[in-house]
Amino acid sequence: MENTPWGFLWPREQLSLQSRSLITVAILAALDRHQELETHIRGARRNGCSFEEIIEAILHSGVYSGMPTAVEGARIAQRIATEEQQVTS
């Protein structure tokens, strides 16, 4: 596990888990990696990120990678937010 990103990179103390999650979400949104994006949005929520922070990271990435990628990423985040609301209601 030490040679994987989770064993080597994520435990480093220079960035918080929340920061790492938001960076990862932004990169995956910019690269149109929607399946991985969904997984990492859920992980970002577990790491303490709010949906507002997640959407902001996605939109910020869209300025540099193209707004269509950000719009699709925001749709995915909104769907997950709706799913979370249904579970907690």
PyMOL Python script that loads the backbone (N, CA, C, O; Angstrom):
from pymol import cmd

cmd.read_pdbstr("""\
ATOM      1  N   MET A   1       0.812  -1.193   0.000  1.00  0.00           N
ATOM      2  CA  MET A   1       0.000   0.000   0.000  1.00  0.00           C
ATOM      3  C   MET A   1       0.864   1.270   0.000  1.00  0.00           C
ATOM      4  O   MET A   1       0.415   2.323  -0.453  1.00  0.00           O
ATOM      5  N   GLU A   2       2.095   1.172   0.505  1.00  0.00           N
ATOM      6  CA  GLU A   2       2.970   2.345   0.557  1.00  0.00           C
ATOM      7  C   GLU A   2       3.282   2.900  -0.817  1.00  0.00           C
ATOM      8  O   GLU A   2       3.519   4.101  -0.948  1.00  0.00           O
ATOM      9  N   ASN A   3       3.292   2.066  -1.846  1.00  0.00           N
ATOM     10  CA  ASN A   3       3.642   2.506  -3.186  1.00  0.00           C
ATOM     11  C   ASN A   3       2.461   3.062  -3.960  1.00  0.00           C
ATOM     12  O   ASN A   3       2.625   3.501  -5.098  1.00  0.00           O
ATOM     13  N   THR A   4       1.286   3.052  -3.375  1.00  0.00           N
ATOM     14  CA  THR A   4       0.115   3.612  -4.034  1.00  0.00           C
ATOM     15  C   THR A   4      -0.053   5.064  -3.613  1.00  0.00           C
ATOM     16  O   THR A   4       0.515   5.481  -2.603  1.00  0.00           O
ATOM     17  N   PRO A   5      -0.822   5.842  -4.369  1.00  0.00           N
ATOM     18  CA  PRO A   5      -1.060   7.228  -3.956  1.00  0.00           C
ATOM     19  C   PRO A   5      -1.663   7.332  -2.551  1.00  0.00           C
ATOM     20  O   PRO A   5      -1.374   8.277  -1.817  1.00  0.00           O
ATOM     21  N   TRP A   6      -2.491   6.369  -2.185  1.00  0.00           N
ATOM     22  CA  TRP A   6      -3.155   6.439  -0.877  1.00  0.00           C
ATOM     23  C   TRP A   6      -2.169   6.125   0.244  1.00  0.00           C
ATOM     24  O   TRP A   6      -2.297   6.662   1.344  1.00  0.00           O
ATOM     25  N   GLY A   7      -1.209   5.281  -0.013  1.00  0.00           N
ATOM     26  CA  GLY A   7      -0.242   4.921   1.017  1.00  0.00           C
ATOM     27  C   GLY A   7       0.941   5.867   1.097  1.00  0.00           C
ATOM     28  O   GLY A   7       1.556   6.012   2.153  1.00  0.00           O
ATOM     29  N   PHE A   8       1.263   6.513  -0.022  1.00  0.00           N
ATOM     30  CA  PHE A   8       2.441   7.363  -0.075  1.00  0.00           C
ATOM     31  C   PHE A   8       2.076   8.851  -0.067  1.00  0.00           C
ATOM     32  O   PHE A   8       2.671   9.628   0.679  1.00  0.00           O
ATOM     33  N   LEU A   9       1.125   9.242  -0.874  1.00  0.00           N
ATOM     34  CA  LEU A   9       0.856  10.651  -1.091  1.00  0.00           C
ATOM     35  C   LEU A   9      -0.161  11.235  -0.117  1.00  0.00           C
ATOM     36  O   LEU A   9       0.087  12.280   0.484  1.00  0.00           O
ATOM     37  N   TRP A  10      -1.289  10.577   0.043  1.00  0.00           N
ATOM     38  CA  TRP A  10      -2.368  11.133   0.857  1.00  0.00           C
ATOM     39  C   TRP A  10      -1.985  11.330   2.329  1.00  0.00           C
ATOM     40  O   TRP A  10      -2.468  12.286   2.936  1.00  0.00           O
ATOM     41  N   PRO A  11      -1.160  10.497   2.927  1.00  0.00           N
ATOM     42  CA  PRO A  11      -0.819  10.717   4.342  1.00  0.00           C
ATOM     43  C   PRO A  11       0.144  11.887   4.600  1.00  0.00           C
ATOM     44  O   PRO A  11       0.336  12.278   5.751  1.00  0.00           O
ATOM     45  N   ARG A  12       0.743  12.441   3.559  1.00  0.00           N
ATOM     46  CA  ARG A  12       1.688  13.542   3.762  1.00  0.00           C
ATOM     47  C   ARG A  12       0.982  14.696   4.474  1.00  0.00           C
ATOM     48  O   ARG A  12      -0.191  14.965   4.214  1.00  0.00           O
ATOM     49  N   GLU A  13       1.682  15.362   5.351  1.00  0.00           N
ATOM     50  CA  GLU A  13       1.087  16.382   6.216  1.00  0.00           C
ATOM     51  C   GLU A  13       1.058  17.788   5.615  1.00  0.00           C
ATOM     52  O   GLU A  13       0.469  18.690   6.209  1.00  0.00           O
ATOM     53  N   GLN A  14       1.671  17.992   4.466  1.00  0.00           N
ATOM     54  CA  GLN A  14       1.764  19.333   3.901  1.00  0.00           C
ATOM     55  C   GLN A  14       0.417  19.875   3.427  1.00  0.00           C
ATOM     56  O   GLN A  14       0.226  21.090   3.385  1.00  0.00           O
ATOM     57  N   LEU A  15      -0.511  19.003   3.073  1.00  0.00           N
ATOM     58  CA  LEU A  15      -1.872  19.396   2.691  1.00  0.00           C
ATOM     59  C   LEU A  15      -2.858  18.585   3.517  1.00  0.00           C
ATOM     60  O   LEU A  15      -2.609  17.423   3.835  1.00  0.00           O
ATOM     61  N   SER A  16      -3.966  19.200   3.856  1.00  0.00           N
ATOM     62  CA  SER A  16      -5.023  18.485   4.575  1.00  0.00           C
ATOM     63  C   SER A  16      -5.729  17.516   3.619  1.00  0.00           C
ATOM     64  O   SER A  16      -5.623  17.643   2.399  1.00  0.00           O
ATOM     65  N   LEU A  17      -6.436  16.566   4.185  1.00  0.00           N
ATOM     66  CA  LEU A  17      -7.227  15.646   3.358  1.00  0.00           C
ATOM     67  C   LEU A  17      -8.268  16.409   2.553  1.00  0.00           C
ATOM     68  O   LEU A  17      -8.546  16.063   1.405  1.00  0.00           O
ATOM     69  N   GLN A  18      -8.845  17.448   3.155  1.00  0.00           N
ATOM     70  CA  GLN A  18      -9.838  18.249   2.440  1.00  0.00           C
ATOM     71  C   GLN A  18      -9.207  18.916   1.219  1.00  0.00           C
ATOM     72  O   GLN A  18      -9.785  18.905   0.132  1.00  0.00           O
ATOM     73  N   SER A  19      -8.022  19.496   1.401  1.00  0.00           N
ATOM     74  CA  SER A  19      -7.341  20.141   0.274  1.00  0.00           C
ATOM     75  C   SER A  19      -7.005  19.135  -0.815  1.00  0.00           C
ATOM     76  O   SER A  19      -7.213  19.402  -1.998  1.00  0.00           O
ATOM     77  N   ARG A  20      -6.488  17.984  -0.420  1.00  0.00           N
ATOM     78  CA  ARG A  20      -6.157  16.951  -1.407  1.00  0.00           C
ATOM     79  C   ARG A  20      -7.412  16.494  -2.159  1.00  0.00           C
ATOM     80  O   ARG A  20      -7.376  16.281  -3.371  1.00  0.00           O
ATOM     81  N   SER A  21      -8.505  16.347  -1.435  1.00  0.00           N
ATOM     82  CA  SER A  21      -9.756  15.936  -2.079  1.00  0.00           C
ATOM     83  C   SER A  21     -10.216  16.971  -3.092  1.00  0.00           C
ATOM     84  O   SER A  21     -10.604  16.617  -4.205  1.00  0.00           O
ATOM     85  N   LEU A  22     -10.177  18.253  -2.720  1.00  0.00           N
ATOM     86  CA  LEU A  22     -10.633  19.303  -3.636  1.00  0.00           C
ATOM     87  C   LEU A  22      -9.732  19.404  -4.862  1.00  0.00           C
ATOM     88  O   LEU A  22     -10.220  19.622  -5.970  1.00  0.00           O
ATOM     89  N   ILE A  23      -8.438  19.248  -4.677  1.00  0.00           N
ATOM     90  CA  ILE A  23      -7.521  19.255  -5.821  1.00  0.00           C
ATOM     91  C   ILE A  23      -7.838  18.084  -6.744  1.00  0.00           C
ATOM     92  O   ILE A  23      -7.902  18.247  -7.962  1.00  0.00           O
ATOM     93  N   THR A  24      -8.033  16.914  -6.165  1.00  0.00           N
ATOM     94  CA  THR A  24      -8.330  15.719  -6.962  1.00  0.00           C
ATOM     95  C   THR A  24      -9.638  15.882  -7.722  1.00  0.00           C
ATOM     96  O   THR A  24      -9.714  15.545  -8.903  1.00  0.00           O
ATOM     97  N   VAL A  25     -10.663  16.393  -7.057  1.00  0.00           N
ATOM     98  CA  VAL A  25     -11.958  16.632  -7.708  1.00  0.00           C
ATOM     99  C   VAL A  25     -11.780  17.599  -8.873  1.00  0.00           C
ATOM    100  O   VAL A  25     -12.304  17.361  -9.961  1.00  0.00           O
ATOM    101  N   ALA A  26     -11.051  18.680  -8.657  1.00  0.00           N
ATOM    102  CA  ALA A  26     -10.842  19.669  -9.719  1.00  0.00           C
ATOM    103  C   ALA A  26     -10.116  19.053 -10.923  1.00  0.00           C
ATOM    104  O   ALA A  26     -10.490  19.298 -12.070  1.00  0.00           O
ATOM    105  N   ILE A  27      -9.100  18.273 -10.659  1.00  0.00           N
ATOM    106  CA  ILE A  27      -8.339  17.650 -11.750  1.00  0.00           C
ATOM    107  C   ILE A  27      -9.207  16.658 -12.522  1.00  0.00           C
ATOM    108  O   ILE A  27      -9.213  16.660 -13.753  1.00  0.00           O
ATOM    109  N   LEU A  28      -9.933  15.818 -11.803  1.00  0.00           N
ATOM    110  CA  LEU A  28     -10.774  14.826 -12.477  1.00  0.00           C
ATOM    111  C   LEU A  28     -11.880  15.484 -13.289  1.00  0.00           C
ATOM    112  O   LEU A  28     -12.222  15.008 -14.371  1.00  0.00           O
ATOM    113  N   ALA A  29     -12.445  16.578 -12.775  1.00  0.00           N
ATOM    114  CA  ALA A  29     -13.462  17.310 -13.535  1.00  0.00           C
ATOM    115  C   ALA A  29     -12.843  17.888 -14.799  1.00  0.00           C
ATOM    116  O   ALA A  29     -13.435  17.804 -15.875  1.00  0.00           O
ATOM    117  N   ALA A  30     -11.657  18.475 -14.676  1.00  0.00           N
ATOM    118  CA  ALA A  30     -10.989  19.077 -15.828  1.00  0.00           C
ATOM    119  C   ALA A  30     -10.643  18.051 -16.900  1.00  0.00           C
ATOM    120  O   ALA A  30     -10.631  18.361 -18.091  1.00  0.00           O
ATOM    121  N   LEU A  31     -10.363  16.831 -16.466  1.00  0.00           N
ATOM    122  CA  LEU A  31      -9.983  15.768 -17.407  1.00  0.00           C
ATOM    123  C   LEU A  31     -11.168  14.955 -17.920  1.00  0.00           C
ATOM    124  O   LEU A  31     -10.985  13.992 -18.665  1.00  0.00           O
ATOM    125  N   ASP A  32     -12.384  15.339 -17.523  1.00  0.00           N
ATOM    126  CA  ASP A  32     -13.596  14.600 -17.921  1.00  0.00           C
ATOM    127  C   ASP A  32     -13.565  13.143 -17.472  1.00  0.00           C
ATOM    128  O   ASP A  32     -14.044  12.266 -18.190  1.00  0.00           O
ATOM    129  N   ARG A  33     -13.020  12.882 -16.322  1.00  0.00           N
ATOM    130  CA  ARG A  33     -12.988  11.523 -15.769  1.00  0.00           C
ATOM    131  C   ARG A  33     -14.180  11.370 -14.829  1.00  0.00           C
ATOM    132  O   ARG A  33     -14.019  11.312 -13.610  1.00  0.00           O
ATOM    133  N   HIS A  34     -15.373  11.305 -15.408  1.00  0.00           N
ATOM    134  CA  HIS A  34     -16.601  11.394 -14.630  1.00  0.00           C
ATOM    135  C   HIS A  34     -16.819  10.235 -13.672  1.00  0.00           C
ATOM    136  O   HIS A  34     -17.315  10.443 -12.565  1.00  0.00           O
ATOM    137  N   GLN A  35     -16.467   9.042 -14.063  1.00  0.00           N
ATOM    138  CA  GLN A  35     -16.656   7.910 -13.153  1.00  0.00           C
ATOM    139  C   GLN A  35     -15.754   8.055 -11.930  1.00  0.00           C
ATOM    140  O   GLN A  35     -16.200   7.854 -10.800  1.00  0.00           O
ATOM    141  N   GLU A  36     -14.505   8.399 -12.147  1.00  0.00           N
ATOM    142  CA  GLU A  36     -13.584   8.624 -11.033  1.00  0.00           C
ATOM    143  C   GLU A  36     -14.000   9.857 -10.234  1.00  0.00           C
ATOM    144  O   GLU A  36     -13.855   9.885  -9.012  1.00  0.00           O
ATOM    145  N   LEU A  37     -14.513  10.869 -10.918  1.00  0.00           N
ATOM    146  CA  LEU A  37     -14.960  12.091 -10.249  1.00  0.00           C
ATOM    147  C   LEU A  37     -16.037  11.763  -9.228  1.00  0.00           C
ATOM    148  O   LEU A  37     -15.993  12.251  -8.099  1.00  0.00           O
ATOM    149  N   GLU A  38     -16.992  10.951  -9.614  1.00  0.00           N
ATOM    150  CA  GLU A  38     -18.060  10.565  -8.688  1.00  0.00           C
ATOM    151  C   GLU A  38     -17.480   9.910  -7.434  1.00  0.00           C
ATOM    152  O   GLU A  38     -17.874  10.240  -6.315  1.00  0.00           O
ATOM    153  N   THR A  39     -16.565   9.002  -7.621  1.00  0.00           N
ATOM    154  CA  THR A  39     -15.931   8.327  -6.487  1.00  0.00           C
ATOM    155  C   THR A  39     -15.221   9.329  -5.583  1.00  0.00           C
ATOM    156  O   THR A  39     -15.318   9.239  -4.359  1.00  0.00           O
ATOM    157  N   HIS A  40     -14.514  10.277  -6.175  1.00  0.00           N
ATOM    158  CA  HIS A  40     -13.743  11.234  -5.376  1.00  0.00           C
ATOM    159  C   HIS A  40     -14.614  12.327  -4.760  1.00  0.00           C
ATOM    160  O   HIS A  40     -14.240  12.899  -3.736  1.00  0.00           O
ATOM    161  N   ILE A  41     -15.761  12.627  -5.359  1.00  0.00           N
ATOM    162  CA  ILE A  41     -16.694  13.548  -4.701  1.00  0.00           C
ATOM    163  C   ILE A  41     -17.198  12.905  -3.415  1.00  0.00           C
ATOM    164  O   ILE A  41     -17.271  13.556  -2.373  1.00  0.00           O
ATOM    165  N   ARG A  42     -17.542  11.635  -3.496  1.00  0.00           N
ATOM    166  CA  ARG A  42     -17.993  10.932  -2.283  1.00  0.00           C
ATOM    167  C   ARG A  42     -16.868  10.891  -1.240  1.00  0.00           C
ATOM    168  O   ARG A  42     -17.116  11.062  -0.046  1.00  0.00           O
ATOM    169  N   GLY A  43     -15.646  10.663  -1.695  1.00  0.00           N
ATOM    170  CA  GLY A  43     -14.508  10.672  -0.780  1.00  0.00           C
ATOM    171  C   GLY A  43     -14.276  12.046  -0.178  1.00  0.00           C
ATOM    172  O   GLY A  43     -13.954  12.159   1.005  1.00  0.00           O
ATOM    173  N   ALA A  44     -14.436  13.081  -0.971  1.00  0.00           N
ATOM    174  CA  ALA A  44     -14.286  14.443  -0.469  1.00  0.00           C
ATOM    175  C   ALA A  44     -15.308  14.734   0.629  1.00  0.00           C
ATOM    176  O   ALA A  44     -14.997  15.400   1.616  1.00  0.00           O
ATOM    177  N   ARG A  45     -16.508  14.239   0.451  1.00  0.00           N
ATOM    178  CA  ARG A  45     -17.533  14.417   1.489  1.00  0.00           C
ATOM    179  C   ARG A  45     -17.099  13.709   2.771  1.00  0.00           C
ATOM    180  O   ARG A  45     -17.243  14.259   3.863  1.00  0.00           O
ATOM    181  N   ARG A  46     -16.570  12.491   2.642  1.00  0.00           N
ATOM    182  CA  ARG A  46     -16.090  11.767   3.828  1.00  0.00           C
ATOM    183  C   ARG A  46     -14.917  12.481   4.480  1.00  0.00           C
ATOM    184  O   ARG A  46     -14.721  12.380   5.691  1.00  0.00           O
ATOM    185  N   ASN A  47     -14.133  13.206   3.681  1.00  0.00           N
ATOM    186  CA  ASN A  47     -12.984  13.939   4.208  1.00  0.00           C
ATOM    187  C   ASN A  47     -13.371  15.314   4.751  1.00  0.00           C
ATOM    188  O   ASN A  47     -12.501  16.088   5.152  1.00  0.00           O
ATOM    189  N   GLY A  48     -14.656  15.620   4.766  1.00  0.00           N
ATOM    190  CA  GLY A  48     -15.116  16.855   5.390  1.00  0.00           C
ATOM    191  C   GLY A  48     -15.381  18.021   4.467  1.00  0.00           C
ATOM    192  O   GLY A  48     -15.622  19.131   4.941  1.00  0.00           O
ATOM    193  N   CYS A  49     -15.344  17.807   3.173  1.00  0.00           N
ATOM    194  CA  CYS A  49     -15.621  18.894   2.236  1.00  0.00           C
ATOM    195  C   CYS A  49     -17.121  19.096   2.086  1.00  0.00           C
ATOM    196  O   CYS A  49     -17.885  18.133   2.033  1.00  0.00           O
ATOM    197  N   SER A  50     -17.532  20.349   2.019  1.00  0.00           N
ATOM    198  CA  SER A  50     -18.946  20.654   1.782  1.00  0.00           C
ATOM    199  C   SER A  50     -19.216  20.594   0.279  1.00  0.00           C
ATOM    200  O   SER A  50     -18.296  20.642  -0.537  1.00  0.00           O
ATOM    201  N   PHE A  51     -20.503  20.488  -0.067  1.00  0.00           N
ATOM    202  CA  PHE A  51     -20.837  20.516  -1.489  1.00  0.00           C
ATOM    203  C   PHE A  51     -20.510  21.878  -2.088  1.00  0.00           C
ATOM    204  O   PHE A  51     -20.163  21.960  -3.266  1.00  0.00           O
ATOM    205  N   GLU A  52     -20.612  22.940  -1.309  1.00  0.00           N
ATOM    206  CA  GLU A  52     -20.254  24.269  -1.806  1.00  0.00           C
ATOM    207  C   GLU A  52     -18.778  24.317  -2.195  1.00  0.00           C
ATOM    208  O   GLU A  52     -18.427  24.882  -3.231  1.00  0.00           O
ATOM    209  N   GLU A  53     -17.923  23.733  -1.377  1.00  0.00           N
ATOM    210  CA  GLU A  53     -16.487  23.700  -1.700  1.00  0.00           C
ATOM    211  C   GLU A  53     -16.218  22.832  -2.928  1.00  0.00           C
ATOM    212  O   GLU A  53     -15.394  23.180  -3.774  1.00  0.00           O
ATOM    213  N   ILE A  54     -16.908  21.717  -3.020  1.00  0.00           N
ATOM    214  CA  ILE A  54     -16.727  20.808  -4.161  1.00  0.00           C
ATOM    215  C   ILE A  54     -17.147  21.494  -5.459  1.00  0.00           C
ATOM    216  O   ILE A  54     -16.418  21.453  -6.451  1.00  0.00           O
ATOM    217  N   ILE A  55     -18.317  22.122  -5.452  1.00  0.00           N
ATOM    218  CA  ILE A  55     -18.795  22.823  -6.652  1.00  0.00           C
ATOM    219  C   ILE A  55     -17.820  23.948  -7.020  1.00  0.00           C
ATOM    220  O   ILE A  55     -17.511  24.145  -8.195  1.00  0.00           O
ATOM    221  N   GLU A  56     -17.344  24.674  -6.025  1.00  0.00           N
ATOM    222  CA  GLU A  56     -16.408  25.774  -6.279  1.00  0.00           C
ATOM    223  C   GLU A  56     -15.122  25.259  -6.932  1.00  0.00           C
ATOM    224  O   GLU A  56     -14.612  25.876  -7.868  1.00  0.00           O
ATOM    225  N   ALA A  57     -14.603  24.138  -6.445  1.00  0.00           N
ATOM    226  CA  ALA A  57     -13.394  23.547  -7.045  1.00  0.00           C
ATOM    227  C   ALA A  57     -13.654  23.129  -8.485  1.00  0.00           C
ATOM    228  O   ALA A  57     -12.811  23.334  -9.358  1.00  0.00           O
ATOM    229  N   ILE A  58     -14.816  22.546  -8.731  1.00  0.00           N
ATOM    230  CA  ILE A  58     -15.171  22.122 -10.090  1.00  0.00           C
ATOM    231  C   ILE A  58     -15.302  23.331 -11.012  1.00  0.00           C
ATOM    232  O   ILE A  58     -14.767  23.325 -12.120  1.00  0.00           O
ATOM    233  N   LEU A  59     -16.004  24.362 -10.565  1.00  0.00           N
ATOM    234  CA  LEU A  59     -16.175  25.555 -11.392  1.00  0.00           C
ATOM    235  C   LEU A  59     -14.842  26.254 -11.643  1.00  0.00           C
ATOM    236  O   LEU A  59     -14.586  26.737 -12.746  1.00  0.00           O
ATOM    237  N   HIS A  60     -13.999  26.304 -10.620  1.00  0.00           N
ATOM    238  CA  HIS A  60     -12.681  26.913 -10.782  1.00  0.00           C
ATOM    239  C   HIS A  60     -11.879  26.176 -11.857  1.00  0.00           C
ATOM    240  O   HIS A  60     -11.210  26.801 -12.679  1.00  0.00           O
ATOM    241  N   SER A  61     -11.952  24.863 -11.843  1.00  0.00           N
ATOM    242  CA  SER A  61     -11.219  24.091 -12.853  1.00  0.00           C
ATOM    243  C   SER A  61     -11.774  24.338 -14.245  1.00  0.00           C
ATOM    244  O   SER A  61     -11.039  24.291 -15.231  1.00  0.00           O
ATOM    245  N   GLY A  62     -13.074  24.601 -14.324  1.00  0.00           N
ATOM    246  CA  GLY A  62     -13.707  24.828 -15.620  1.00  0.00           C
ATOM    247  C   GLY A  62     -13.210  26.071 -16.324  1.00  0.00           C
ATOM    248  O   GLY A  62     -13.200  26.125 -17.554  1.00  0.00           O
ATOM    249  N   VAL A  63     -12.797  27.071 -15.562  1.00  0.00           N
ATOM    250  CA  VAL A  63     -12.262  28.291 -16.168  1.00  0.00           C
ATOM    251  C   VAL A  63     -11.013  27.969 -16.990  1.00  0.00           C
ATOM    252  O   VAL A  63     -10.752  28.596 -18.017  1.00  0.00           O
ATOM    253  N   TYR A  64     -10.256  26.991 -16.526  1.00  0.00           N
ATOM    254  CA  TYR A  64      -8.997  26.641 -17.187  1.00  0.00           C
ATOM    255  C   TYR A  64      -9.119  25.463 -18.147  1.00  0.00           C
ATOM    256  O   TYR A  64      -8.305  25.318 -19.060  1.00  0.00           O
ATOM    257  N   SER A  65     -10.126  24.626 -17.946  1.00  0.00           N
ATOM    258  CA  SER A  65     -10.241  23.428 -18.782  1.00  0.00           C
ATOM    259  C   SER A  65     -11.435  23.472 -19.721  1.00  0.00           C
ATOM    260  O   SER A  65     -11.544  22.634 -20.616  1.00  0.00           O
ATOM    261  N   GLY A  66     -12.318  24.417 -19.539  1.00  0.00           N
ATOM    262  CA  GLY A  66     -13.515  24.515 -20.363  1.00  0.00           C
ATOM    263  C   GLY A  66     -14.767  24.320 -19.521  1.00  0.00           C
ATOM    264  O   GLY A  66     -14.860  23.377 -18.735  1.00  0.00           O
ATOM    265  N   MET A  67     -15.709  25.205 -19.691  1.00  0.00           N
ATOM    266  CA  MET A  67     -16.909  25.148 -18.864  1.00  0.00           C
ATOM    267  C   MET A  67     -17.762  23.901 -19.081  1.00  0.00           C
ATOM    268  O   MET A  67     -18.417  23.466 -18.134  1.00  0.00           O
ATOM    269  N   PRO A  68     -17.795  23.298 -20.277  1.00  0.00           N
ATOM    270  CA  PRO A  68     -18.590  22.065 -20.392  1.00  0.00           C
ATOM    271  C   PRO A  68     -18.146  20.976 -19.412  1.00  0.00           C
ATOM    272  O   PRO A  68     -18.983  20.240 -18.891  1.00  0.00           O
ATOM    273  N   THR A  69     -16.860  20.866 -19.161  1.00  0.00           N
ATOM    274  CA  THR A  69     -16.398  19.870 -18.200  1.00  0.00           C
ATOM    275  C   THR A  69     -16.861  20.227 -16.792  1.00  0.00           C
ATOM    276  O   THR A  69     -17.228  19.347 -16.014  1.00  0.00           O
ATOM    277  N   ALA A  70     -16.843  21.509 -16.469  1.00  0.00           N
ATOM    278  CA  ALA A  70     -17.277  21.948 -15.142  1.00  0.00           C
ATOM    279  C   ALA A  70     -18.776  21.753 -14.966  1.00  0.00           C
ATOM    280  O   ALA A  70     -19.228  21.346 -13.896  1.00  0.00           O
ATOM    281  N   VAL A  71     -19.540  22.036 -15.993  1.00  0.00           N
ATOM    282  CA  VAL A  71     -20.996  21.864 -15.906  1.00  0.00           C
ATOM    283  C   VAL A  71     -21.338  20.402 -15.655  1.00  0.00           C
ATOM    284  O   VAL A  71     -22.186  20.101 -14.815  1.00  0.00           O
ATOM    285  N   GLU A  72     -20.697  19.504 -16.365  1.00  0.00           N
ATOM    286  CA  GLU A  72     -20.957  18.072 -16.144  1.00  0.00           C
ATOM    287  C   GLU A  72     -20.501  17.653 -14.756  1.00  0.00           C
ATOM    288  O   GLU A  72     -21.192  16.880 -14.092  1.00  0.00           O
ATOM    289  N   GLY A  73     -19.369  18.140 -14.310  1.00  0.00           N
ATOM    290  CA  GLY A  73     -18.914  17.838 -12.953  1.00  0.00           C
ATOM    291  C   GLY A  73     -19.890  18.354 -11.906  1.00  0.00           C
ATOM    292  O   GLY A  73     -20.162  17.668 -10.921  1.00  0.00           O
ATOM    293  N   ALA A  74     -20.419  19.551 -12.108  1.00  0.00           N
ATOM    294  CA  ALA A  74     -21.400  20.111 -11.174  1.00  0.00           C
ATOM    295  C   ALA A  74     -22.684  19.283 -11.166  1.00  0.00           C
ATOM    296  O   ALA A  74     -23.306  19.108 -10.118  1.00  0.00           O
ATOM    297  N   ARG A  75     -23.078  18.779 -12.325  1.00  0.00           N
ATOM    298  CA  ARG A  75     -24.261  17.890 -12.386  1.00  0.00           C
ATOM    299  C   ARG A  75     -24.044  16.634 -11.549  1.00  0.00           C
ATOM    300  O   ARG A  75     -24.936  16.201 -10.820  1.00  0.00           O
ATOM    301  N   ILE A  76     -22.869  16.063 -11.659  1.00  0.00           N
ATOM    302  CA  ILE A  76     -22.555  14.862 -10.884  1.00  0.00           C
ATOM    303  C   ILE A  76     -22.598  15.179  -9.395  1.00  0.00           C
ATOM    304  O   ILE A  76     -23.175  14.423  -8.614  1.00  0.00           O
ATOM    305  N   ALA A  77     -21.991  16.291  -9.000  1.00  0.00           N
ATOM    306  CA  ALA A  77     -22.002  16.688  -7.589  1.00  0.00           C
ATOM    307  C   ALA A  77     -23.425  16.925  -7.096  1.00  0.00           C
ATOM    308  O   ALA A  77     -23.766  16.530  -5.981  1.00  0.00           O
ATOM    309  N   GLN A  78     -24.258  17.564  -7.915  1.00  0.00           N
ATOM    310  CA  GLN A  78     -25.648  17.818  -7.521  1.00  0.00           C
ATOM    311  C   GLN A  78     -26.416  16.513  -7.358  1.00  0.00           C
ATOM    312  O   GLN A  78     -27.216  16.373  -6.433  1.00  0.00           O
ATOM    313  N   ARG A  79     -26.178  15.559  -8.249  1.00  0.00           N
ATOM    314  CA  ARG A  79     -26.856  14.253  -8.135  1.00  0.00           C
ATOM    315  C   ARG A  79     -26.458  13.565  -6.828  1.00  0.00           C
ATOM    316  O   ARG A  79     -27.305  12.990  -6.144  1.00  0.00           O
ATOM    317  N   ILE A  80     -25.188  13.621  -6.486  1.00  0.00           N
ATOM    318  CA  ILE A  80     -24.725  13.003  -5.243  1.00  0.00           C
ATOM    319  C   ILE A  80     -25.321  13.730  -4.036  1.00  0.00           C
ATOM    320  O   ILE A  80     -25.698  13.093  -3.053  1.00  0.00           O
ATOM    321  N   ALA A  81     -25.407  15.067  -4.107  1.00  0.00           N
ATOM    322  CA  ALA A  81     -26.017  15.834  -3.013  1.00  0.00           C
ATOM    323  C   ALA A  81     -27.473  15.427  -2.822  1.00  0.00           C
ATOM    324  O   ALA A  81     -27.936  15.281  -1.690  1.00  0.00           O
ATOM    325  N   THR A  82     -28.185  15.248  -3.908  1.00  0.00           N
ATOM    326  CA  THR A  82     -29.586  14.820  -3.839  1.00  0.00           C
ATOM    327  C   THR A  82     -29.691  13.433  -3.234  1.00  0.00           C
ATOM    328  O   THR A  82     -30.567  13.180  -2.407  1.00  0.00           O
ATOM    329  N   GLU A  83     -28.801  12.529  -3.641  1.00  0.00           N
ATOM    330  CA  GLU A  83     -28.795  11.176  -3.076  1.00  0.00           C
ATOM    331  C   GLU A  83     -28.541  11.220  -1.571  1.00  0.00           C
ATOM    332  O   GLU A  83     -29.204  10.519  -0.806  1.00  0.00           O
ATOM    333  N   GLU A  84     -27.584  12.043  -1.148  1.00  0.00           N
ATOM    334  CA  GLU A  84     -27.284  12.166   0.285  1.00  0.00           C
ATOM    335  C   GLU A  84     -28.491  12.689   1.057  1.00  0.00           C
ATOM    336  O   GLU A  84     -28.788  12.210   2.152  1.00  0.00           O
ATOM    337  N   GLN A  85     -29.189  13.674   0.485  1.00  0.00           N
ATOM    338  CA  GLN A  85     -30.380  14.221   1.142  1.00  0.00           C
ATOM    339  C   GLN A  85     -31.457  13.171   1.302  1.00  0.00           C
ATOM    340  O   GLN A  85     -32.120  13.108   2.337  1.00  0.00           O
ATOM    341  N   GLN A  86     -31.639  12.340   0.275  1.00  0.00           N
ATOM    342  CA  GLN A  86     -32.662  11.301   0.337  1.00  0.00           C
ATOM    343  C   GLN A  86     -32.345  10.268   1.403  1.00  0.00           C
ATOM    344  O   GLN A  86     -33.247   9.755   2.065  1.00  0.00           O
ATOM    345  N   VAL A  87     -31.075   9.964   1.571  1.00  0.00           N
ATOM    346  CA  VAL A  87     -30.660   8.981   2.577  1.00  0.00           C
ATOM    347  C   VAL A  87     -30.881   9.527   3.980  1.00  0.00           C
ATOM    348  O   VAL A  87     -31.299   8.791   4.875  1.00  0.00           O
ATOM    349  N   THR A  88     -30.600  10.832   4.182  1.00  0.00           N
ATOM    350  CA  THR A  88     -30.722  11.405   5.525  1.00  0.00           C
ATOM    351  C   THR A  88     -32.129  11.861   5.858  1.00  0.00           C
ATOM    352  O   THR A  88     -32.405  12.198   7.010  1.00  0.00           O
ATOM    353  N   SER A  89     -33.035  11.880   4.875  1.00  0.00           N
ATOM    354  CA  SER A  89     -34.415  12.321   5.133  1.00  0.00           C
ATOM    355  C   SER A  89     -35.285  11.188   5.619  1.00  0.00           C
ATOM    356  O   SER A  89     -36.471  11.389   5.882  1.00  0.00           O
TER     357      SER A  89
END
""", "prot")
cmd.dss("prot")
cmd.show_as("cartoon", "prot")
cmd.util.cbc("prot")
cmd.orient("prot")
